[in-house]
Amino acid sequence: MFQSNLHEFQAMVQKYADKNKMILVIFVDLSYIEMGFNLYETSLKKFNIDNYIYVTCSRKATDALKVI
């Protein structure tokens, strides 16, 4: 399972990195979902930042962030 997730993570990093291979990796736990939404609305979306991925440690947190 870890190896599969590692490959998925590497694929996501390559997909969303900018032309300089830079990416913002944002870790959000279920307790901080609202902060993750706030970051998206007030910074990422506002400044057209699209080289980011959210990393979570639970399926619930991942599901909650799918709306972004």
N, C-alpha and C positions, 0 to 999 in steps of 0.2 A: 504494500500500500504506500509506504513512504516513497519508494522509487517512482511510482506512478505520479504521485503528487509533485515530486521534484521535477519530473519531465513537464508536467502541466505548468508549473511555476516558471520554468525556463522558457517555455513557449510563450507565456503571457509577457514576460519581460522583453523578449525579442519583438513581440507584436506591438507593444505600446511604447517602447523606447523611442526617443526622438532621433534625428539624424546624427547627433553626437553620441548616441548610445546612452543617453541619460534618462533615468526614470525615477519617479518619486514613488517609493514603496510606503504605503500607509497601513499600519497595523491597527485594526479596530476590533476590540472585544465587544461582546454583546452589551456590556454595561456602558459603552461609549458610542453606540450607534448614532444617537442624536448629534454628537460631536462630529462624527463622520459626515452626516448629512449637512451640518453647518459648514464644515470645511469645503464641501463640494459647492454649496450655494454661494458662499461669500468669497471664495477664492478661486477654486479650480474653474468653475463655470464662468465667473465674472471676468477672469483674465484669460479665458480661452486656453487653459492648460489642459492638454490631453495626453501627456506622457506620464500617467500615473496608474497604479493598480492598488486596490485595497486587498490586504491580507487579513484573514480572520482565523480564529481558532475554534469556531463552532459552525455547524451547519445552519443554525438559526441566524447567526450574524451574517453569514454569506447570503442566505435567502433574503434577509431584510435589506441588504445593499444592492440587490439585483434591480431595484427600481431606478438606480442612478444610471 
